[in-house]
Amino acid sequence: QGFVAGVNAYLKLKGKKPLVLERNESYIGVLIDDLITKELIEPYRMYTSRSEYRLLLRPDNADIRLSGKGNSIGLISEEQYSKVKTKKERIEKLIKLLHTVTIGPKTGINELLNLYNTSQIETPTSLYKLLKRPQVRIFDLVKYVNGQTDLSGFNYKDFDQAEINIKYKGYIEREQAGAKRLENLEHFKINKDTDFFRIKGLTFESQEKLSLKRPETLGQASRIAGVSPADISVLMVHLKQK
């Protein structure tokens, strides 16, 4: 939080908007949000388990997640940012290629599949589909391509990140949907002078907690201990009427 405080002190002096890192963008965002919204009875320790978006906050995609914001505040040069954008484009291109490149049963792939105790293929199957199997690694499959396509333009990290995105696609999309719901709640701003005790329908406990914590958005309010989903619904109706 010291890093973010220093950056925002600089941005304030320059008359710019503060740097805000959301829970689904970085562990720093998780840490700051927890310090603001949760009741802490002991020194705070940052564990990966504190984040509900662990598949989004991976080490391998940190540059893709954060370089845009780093560039916008002057911490990442245009040259560095351009390299990150190129990397992202390469990975997206590779995933599309893996959809189109197929391996047939006569290539010897079934011997590998037997070794991994997974079912054999009887018809040509795309690399993408094979990579959905947890036992199969992308580097095992590449040697069976037999020159169907040129994969020389991709490096080890490209292959590794493409494989992660393919294998965990369903889980990643679920976390992205959760992040989208959170983002929608963050759009509801709460006035600093809101008198929560005058909002009918809120439980007394939530009125106390909201008055103490003073959340700036409905998203922050939803993460305060003692504030129930029903309280958030009441608060949302109140904000929409304003």
Number of C-alpha atoms within 10 A of each C-alpha: 11 7 9 16 12 11 15 18 15 14 15 13 8 9 9 12 10 15 17 13 18 18 21 23 17 19 21 17 18 22 20 16 16 20 13 16 19 14 13 10 6 6 6 10 8 13 10 13 8 13 19 15 23 15 20 22 18 14 9 14 14 13 18 14 18 16 20 17 15 15 16 13 18 9 13 16 13 14 9 14 20 15 13 19 14 12 18 18 12 18 21 15 14 19 19 13 17 21 14 13 16 18 21 16 14 11 13 11 18 17 12 14 17 11 10 12 10 14 10 13 15 10 11 13 16 16 22 21 13 22 19 17 14 11 12 18 17 17 12 10 15 16 11 16 16 10 9 11 11 10 13 6 8 14 12 9 12 20 20 15 17 23 23 17 20 18 19 14 14 11 14 18 14 14 18 16 12 15 19 13 12 18 16 12 18 18 11 17 15 19 12 10 8 12 11 18 15 9 13 11 14 20 17 13 14 20 20 16 19 23 16 9 15 19 21 14 15 22 20 23 26 23 18 19 14 19 20 17 12 13 19 19 15 16 22 16 11 13 14 8 7 5
